[in-house]
Amino acid sequence: MEIPFDRLPPGFVDTVQEVPDAPVPTRPAATILLLRDGPTGMETLMLRRTRSSGFVPGAYVFAGGRVDATDGSNAVADRLEDLPDDEAADRLGLPRDATPPGIAYYAAAIREAFEETGILVGVDARGREIPGAGESADVLAVRDRLLADEIGLPEALDRLGARIDGSAVEYVAHWITPVQEPRRYDTRFFAARVGPEREIALSPSEMTDGIWLTPEAALDRHREGRLPMVFPTIRTLEQMCGFESVDAALEGHAVRDVPPILPRLVVTPTGVGLEVD
């Protein structure tokens, strides 16, 4: 697999050409595809990182970020429905006493999605989906306080009368950042179902654009040079192609093994190639 130079984020080639003697350690991270059923098929939310981002600036990505220490807390686990700690660890292939625990990756993905897009993969006491921050001033205010570190995820959920809907989330991929990168992450990829009416409210310090596209349309725009992406994003979109609905995609991935992928990046005469064992 190869991405031509003109379809890569700015500065990406420079990092590929610099192979360190001692790669930096990886940090645990999580990312999540927000999926909805649209008029022409299943769609996912693509987000464009700011040009000042420290990781793949200017690229279109899924919501995500580092796993925080509090993501694995009992306070978060108590507010997560239909996903016990042990089940989360088993699905991710982690020991049940791992640090961070398996549940932390799920919580981090959901927290990052709420921070970056204003969409919470959560339900209220009656099982109804929580409105997006683009629809509700109350939800926007809670999201902004979470972004400002004035409250944590458990308090944000309590203020919204919400619980995390674990049944709407599935584990879909596991990528480890190549050794050339100055910032490296051990990233678990998830996919989650959201309602078609949810309205986003982007975090302007992190994202400059948000667009709902079918996986096929996103890949077409990338090939046309209109959506710069990096390899894990492309590969994960390819995995999603062919599913007619969100439920089908989640059910299809529930039975798949998810091996870790540590790719090697090589510069070719026309772009950057990806080599995977």
C-alpha positions as CSV (number, residue, x, y, z in Angstrom):
1,M,0.0,0.0,0.0
2,E,1.3,3.5,-0.9
3,I,0.0,7.0,-0.4
4,P,1.3,9.6,-3.0
5,F,3.2,12.6,-1.6
6,D,0.3,15.0,-2.5
7,R,-2.2,13.0,-0.4
8,L,-0.2,13.0,2.8
9,P,-0.5,15.4,5.7
10,P,2.2,18.2,5.8
11,G,5.5,17.2,7.3
12,F,4.7,13.4,7.3
13,V,7.5,12.4,4.9
14,D,10.1,14.2,7.0
15,T,9.3,12.0,10.0
16,V,9.3,8.8,7.9
17,Q,12.9,9.5,6.7
18,E,14.2,9.9,10.3
19,V,14.6,6.5,11.9
20,P,15.7,6.8,15.6
21,D,18.3,4.5,17.2
22,A,15.9,4.1,20.1
23,P,12.2,4.6,19.3
24,V,10.2,6.5,21.9
25,P,7.9,4.3,24.1
26,T,4.3,4.0,23.1
27,R,1.4,5.6,25.0
28,P,-2.0,3.9,25.4
29,A,-4.6,5.6,23.2
30,A,-8.1,5.0,21.8
31,T,-10.0,6.2,18.7
32,I,-13.5,5.7,17.6
33,L,-15.5,5.7,14.4
34,L,-18.9,7.3,15.1
35,L,-21.3,5.5,12.7
36,R,-24.8,6.4,11.6
37,D,-27.2,5.0,9.0
38,G,-27.5,7.7,6.3
39,P,-29.7,8.0,3.2
40,T,-27.0,6.4,0.9
41,G,-25.7,3.9,3.4
42,M,-23.6,3.7,6.6
43,E,-21.7,6.9,7.3
44,T,-18.8,7.7,9.6
45,L,-17.7,11.1,10.9
46,M,-14.4,12.3,9.5
47,L,-12.6,15.0,11.4
48,R,-9.7,17.2,10.3
49,R,-6.9,17.9,12.8
50,T,-5.7,21.4,13.1
51,R,-2.5,22.4,11.4
52,S,-0.9,22.9,14.8
53,S,-1.6,19.4,16.0
54,G,1.4,17.5,17.4
55,F,0.2,14.3,15.6
56,V,-0.6,14.0,11.9
57,P,-1.5,17.8,11.6
58,G,-4.1,18.5,8.9
59,A,-5.1,14.9,8.4
60,Y,-8.6,13.6,8.4
61,V,-9.0,11.1,11.3
62,F,-11.5,9.6,13.7
63,A,-12.1,11.1,17.2
64,G,-9.5,9.9,19.7
65,G,-6.6,10.5,22.0
66,R,-4.6,9.3,24.9
67,V,-6.0,7.1,27.6
68,D,-6.1,9.1,30.9
69,A,-5.5,7.7,34.3
70,T,-9.1,8.4,35.3
71,D,-10.6,6.5,32.3
72,G,-10.1,3.2,34.1
73,S,-11.5,4.4,37.4
74,N,-14.4,2.7,39.2
75,A,-16.4,5.8,38.8
76,V,-16.3,5.5,35.0
77,A,-16.8,1.7,35.1
78,D,-19.9,2.1,37.3
79,R,-21.5,4.3,34.6
80,L,-20.8,2.0,31.7
81,E,-23.7,-0.3,30.8
82,D,-23.5,-3.8,29.2
83,L,-19.7,-4.0,29.3
84,P,-18.1,-5.6,32.4
85,D,-14.4,-4.9,33.1
86,D,-13.4,-8.5,32.5
87,E,-15.3,-8.7,29.2
88,A,-13.6,-5.5,28.0
89,A,-10.1,-6.9,28.9
90,D,-10.8,-10.2,27.2
91,R,-12.0,-8.6,24.0
92,L,-8.9,-6.4,23.9
93,G,-6.6,-9.4,24.6
94,L,-5.4,-7.8,27.9
95,P,-4.8,-9.4,31.3
96,R,-7.6,-8.7,33.6
97,D,-5.2,-6.8,35.9
98,A,-3.6,-4.8,33.1
99,T,-2.7,-1.1,33.6
100,P,-4.6,0.7,32.2
101,P,-7.5,-1.8,32.4
102,G,-9.4,-2.8,29.3
103,I,-12.4,-0.7,30.2
104,A,-10.2,2.4,30.1
105,Y,-9.7,2.2,26.4
106,Y,-13.5,2.1,25.8
107,A,-14.0,5.0,28.1
108,A,-11.2,7.0,26.6
109,A,-12.6,6.6,23.1
110,I,-16.1,7.7,24.2
111,R,-14.7,10.6,26.2
112,E,-12.6,11.8,23.3
113,A,-15.5,11.6,21.0
114,F,-17.6,13.7,23.3
115,E,-14.8,16.2,23.8
116,E,-14.0,16.6,20.1
117,T,-17.4,16.3,18.5
118,G,-20.0,16.9,21.2
119,I,-21.5,13.5,20.5
120,L,-21.9,11.2,23.5
121,V,-22.3,7.5,23.1
122,G,-24.7,7.4,26.0
123,V,-28.3,7.0,27.0
124,D,-30.6,8.5,29.7
125,A,-32.5,6.6,32.4
126,R,-35.2,5.8,29.9
127,G,-32.7,4.4,27.3
128,R,-33.0,7.5,25.0
129,E,-29.9,8.7,23.2
130,I,-28.3,11.9,24.6
131,P,-28.6,14.9,22.2
132,G,-25.5,16.2,20.5
133,A,-23.8,19.4,21.7
134,G,-24.8,20.9,18.4
135,E,-28.5,20.5,19.4
136,S,-28.5,21.2,23.1
137,A,-27.0,24.2,25.0
138,D,-27.0,22.1,28.1
139,V,-25.0,19.3,26.5
140,L,-22.6,21.9,25.0
141,A,-22.0,23.5,28.4
142,V,-21.2,20.1,29.9
143,R,-18.9,19.2,27.0
144,D,-17.1,22.6,27.3
145,R,-16.5,22.1,31.0
146,L,-15.1,18.6,30.3
147,L,-12.8,20.1,27.7
148,A,-11.6,22.7,30.2
149,D,-10.8,20.0,32.7
150,E,-13.3,21.6,35.1
151,I,-15.1,18.3,35.5
152,G,-14.3,14.6,34.7
153,L,-16.3,12.1,32.6
154,P,-18.2,10.7,35.6
155,E,-19.4,14.2,36.6
156,A,-20.3,15.0,33.0
157,L,-22.4,11.9,32.7
158,D,-24.1,12.7,36.0
159,R,-24.9,16.2,34.9
160,L,-26.6,14.9,31.8
161,G,-28.3,12.0,33.6
162,A,-26.5,9.7,31.3
163,R,-24.8,6.3,31.2
164,I,-22.3,5.1,28.6
165,D,-24.0,2.6,26.2
166,G,-21.5,-0.2,26.0
167,S,-23.8,-2.2,23.8
168,A,-23.4,0.4,21.0
169,V,-19.6,0.0,20.9
170,E,-17.4,-2.6,19.2
171,Y,-13.6,-3.2,19.1
172,V,-12.4,-3.1,15.4
173,A,-8.6,-2.6,15.1
174,H,-5.3,-2.3,16.9
175,W,-2.5,-0.1,15.5
176,I,0.9,0.7,17.0
177,T,2.6,3.9,15.7
178,P,5.7,3.2,13.5
179,V,9.1,3.6,15.1
180,Q,9.9,6.7,13.0
181,E,7.3,8.8,14.7
182,P,8.4,11.2,17.5
183,R,5.1,10.5,19.3
184,R,4.0,6.9,19.4
185,Y,0.8,5.4,20.5
186,D,-0.6,1.9,21.1
187,T,-4.1,2.6,19.8
188,R,-7.2,0.6,20.1
189,F,-9.9,1.4,17.4
190,F,-13.6,1.2,18.2
191,A,-16.8,1.8,16.3
192,A,-20.0,3.1,17.8
193,R,-23.6,3.5,16.8
194,V,-25.1,7.0,17.0
195,G,-28.5,8.4,15.8
196,P,-28.7,10.0,12.4
197,E,-30.1,13.2,13.9
198,R,-27.1,13.9,16.2
199,E,-25.5,17.4,15.6
200,I,-21.8,17.9,16.1
201,A,-20.1,20.8,17.9
202,L,-16.3,20.5,17.1
203,S,-13.6,21.4,19.6
204,P,-12.0,24.3,17.7
205,S,-8.6,23.8,19.3
206,E,-8.4,20.3,17.9
207,M,-10.5,20.0,14.8
208,T,-11.2,22.3,11.9
209,D,-13.7,20.3,9.9
210,G,-16.2,17.5,10.5
211,I,-18.0,15.6,7.7
212,W,-20.2,12.5,7.5
213,L,-19.3,10.2,4.6
214,T,-19.8,6.6,3.7
215,P,-16.4,4.8,4.0
216,E,-16.4,4.4,0.2
217,A,-16.9,8.1,-0.4
218,A,-14.2,9.0,2.1
219,L,-11.8,6.7,0.3
220,D,-12.8,8.2,-3.1
221,R,-12.1,11.7,-1.8
222,H,-8.7,10.5,-0.5
223,R,-7.8,9.1,-3.8
224,E,-8.7,12.4,-5.4
225,G,-6.4,14.2,-3.1
226,R,-9.2,15.9,-1.2
227,L,-9.0,14.1,2.2
228,P,-5.4,13.6,3.4
229,M,-5.2,10.5,5.7
230,V,-2.7,8.2,7.2
231,F,-2.6,4.4,6.8
232,P,-4.6,3.2,9.9
233,T,-7.4,5.5,8.9
234,I,-7.4,4.2,5.3
235,R,-7.2,0.6,6.4
236,T,-10.0,0.9,8.9
237,L,-12.3,2.6,6.4
238,E,-11.6,-0.2,4.0
239,Q,-12.7,-2.7,6.7
240,M,-16.0,-0.8,6.9
241,C,-16.8,-1.0,3.2
242,G,-19.5,-3.3,2.2
243,F,-21.6,-3.1,5.4
244,E,-25.1,-2.0,4.6
245,S,-25.9,-0.7,8.1
246,V,-24.3,0.2,11.4
247,D,-25.7,-2.9,13.1
248,A,-24.3,-5.1,10.4
249,A,-20.8,-3.5,10.8
250,L,-20.9,-3.9,14.6
251,E,-22.1,-7.5,14.4
252,G,-19.5,-8.3,11.7
253,H,-16.6,-7.0,13.8
254,A,-17.8,-8.6,17.0
255,V,-16.7,-12.0,15.7
256,R,-13.4,-10.9,14.2
257,D,-10.0,-11.4,15.7
258,V,-8.1,-8.1,16.1
259,P,-4.4,-8.6,15.8
260,P,-1.9,-5.8,16.7
261,I,-0.4,-4.1,13.6
262,L,3.1,-2.4,13.8
263,P,3.7,-1.2,10.3
264,R,7.0,-0.2,8.7
265,L,7.0,3.0,6.6
266,V,9.2,3.4,3.6
267,V,9.7,6.4,1.3
268,T,9.3,5.4,-2.4
269,P,10.0,7.6,-5.5
270,T,6.3,8.5,-5.6
271,G,5.1,8.5,-2.0
272,V,5.2,6.6,1.3
273,G,4.6,2.9,1.4
274,L,3.3,0.7,4.2
275,E,4.8,-2.7,4.9
276,V,2.9,-5.1,7.3
277,D,4.0,-8.6,8.2
